[in-house]
Amino acid sequence: MAKELMSMTKEELVAMIEAQSVEINKVKDAAGGRKLQVLKILQTGDHTTVKAIAARIGISDRNVSSQMTYLRKDGYAIATDSLGRKFLESTGQVHESAGAKVITRKKAV
């Protein structure tokens, strides 16, 4: 593969990169976008950090936080426990979970 790349012209390399970029975007679109990827992780029921979500998806912490903001605007109650881990809160009630107190607010309907 490296030999093949070395023999390619600049135009051929650019075309190859553009084609791969299109394919990557198709895969991302099929996955439902970043917001859906974050939602699917939160729906597992596990308490997880923003950093862990970011690493799993391959995006920045800031992007994960933005996606969570969009999810909250969509009506999802994303809770944070006292250890800083995020999860979906189905009831909006404060309770003890995995040794950590839930500190969340349920969105008014």
Sequence and secondary structure as in RCSB ss.txt:
>XXXX:A:sequence
MAKELMSMTKEELVAMIEAQSVEINKVKDAAGGRKLQVLKILQTGDHTTVKAIAARIGISDRNVSSQMTYLRKDG
YAIATDSLGRKFLESTGQVHESAGAKVITRKKAV
>XXXX:A:secstr
 HHHHHTS HHHHHHHHHHHHHHHHHHHHHTTHHHHHHHHHHTT   B HHHHHHHHT  HHHHHHHHHHHHHTT
  EEEBTTS EEE SS    EETTEEB       
